[in-house]
């Protein structure tokens, strides 16, 4: 997150853009450690988003699934933390 914040102005990302990139790149196996999957993270910067393509649509669908899984997992962590 720190590195993206440093580059934020140069690559014209909003705070929301940064959060989406980070949360859809988290490694769910090590979720509570906040580890990022390098391959998932790099996809944000390696794809050409200038036109609609099958690759871009697949990427979007995959990231939506990851977002739902991440928010669900986060809710479970918060719930279990409250029970401890």
GIWOUR-V395108 format. One record per residue. N is the residue number from 1. RES is the residue in three letters. PSI is psi in radians with two decimals (* if undefined). NEAR is the number of other C-alpha atoms within 8 Angstrom. Layout:
BEGIN
N:RES:PSI:NEAR ; N:RES:PSI:NEAR
END
This chain:
BEGIN
1:UNK:-0.71:6 ; 2:UNK:-0.74:5 ; 3:UNK:-0.73:6 ; 4:UNK:-0.62:8 ; 5:UNK:-0.65:9 ; 6:UNK:-0.61:7 ; 7:UNK:-0.10:8 ; 8:UNK:-0.86:10 ; 9:UNK:-0.69:8 ; 10:UNK:-0.66:5 ; 11:UNK:0.15:6 ; 12:UNK:0.97:6 ; 13:UNK:2.47:9 ; 14:UNK:2.96:7 ; 15:UNK:-0.68:6 ; 16:UNK:-0.71:7 ; 17:UNK:-0.77:8 ; 18:UNK:-0.77:12 ; 19:UNK:-0.74:8 ; 20:UNK:-0.77:9 ; 21:UNK:-0.79:10 ; 22:UNK:-0.88:11 ; 23:UNK:-0.42:9 ; 24:UNK:0.06:12 ; 25:UNK:0.02:11 ; 26:UNK:2.51:12 ; 27:UNK:1.94:10 ; 28:UNK:-0.39:6 ; 29:UNK:-0.48:4 ; 30:UNK:0.72:8 ; 31:UNK:-0.85:9 ; 32:UNK:-0.24:4 ; 33:UNK:-0.17:5 ; 34:UNK:0.55:8 ; 35:UNK:2.47:8 ; 36:UNK:2.41:10 ; 37:UNK:2.03:9 ; 38:UNK:-0.76:7 ; 39:UNK:-0.75:6 ; 40:UNK:-0.68:10 ; 41:UNK:-0.80:13 ; 42:UNK:-0.44:8 ; 43:UNK:-0.57:8 ; 44:UNK:-0.50:8 ; 45:UNK:-0.18:6 ; 46:UNK:-0.30:6 ; 47:UNK:2.58:7 ; 48:UNK:1.92:6 ; 49:UNK:0.28:6 ; 50:UNK:-0.37:4 ; 51:UNK:2.74:5 ; 52:UNK:2.23:7 ; 53:UNK:2.85:6 ; 54:UNK:-0.69:6 ; 55:UNK:-0.74:6 ; 56:UNK:-0.72:11 ; 57:UNK:-0.71:9 ; 58:UNK:-0.72:8 ; 59:UNK:-0.82:8 ; 60:UNK:-0.81:8 ; 61:UNK:-0.75:8 ; 62:UNK:-0.76:8 ; 63:UNK:-0.59:9 ; 64:UNK:-0.72:8 ; 65:UNK:-0.76:8 ; 66:UNK:-0.71:9 ; 67:UNK:-0.81:11 ; 68:UNK:-0.76:8 ; 69:UNK:-0.71:8 ; 70:UNK:-0.79:12 ; 71:UNK:-0.64:8 ; 72:UNK:-0.79:8 ; 73:UNK:-0.71:8 ; 74:UNK:-0.72:8 ; 75:UNK:-0.69:8 ; 76:UNK:-0.73:8 ; 77:UNK:-0.79:8 ; 78:UNK:-0.73:8 ; 79:UNK:-0.82:8 ; 80:UNK:-0.61:8 ; 81:UNK:-0.70:7 ; 82:UNK:-0.44:6 ; 83:UNK:-0.29:5 ; 84:UNK:*:4
END
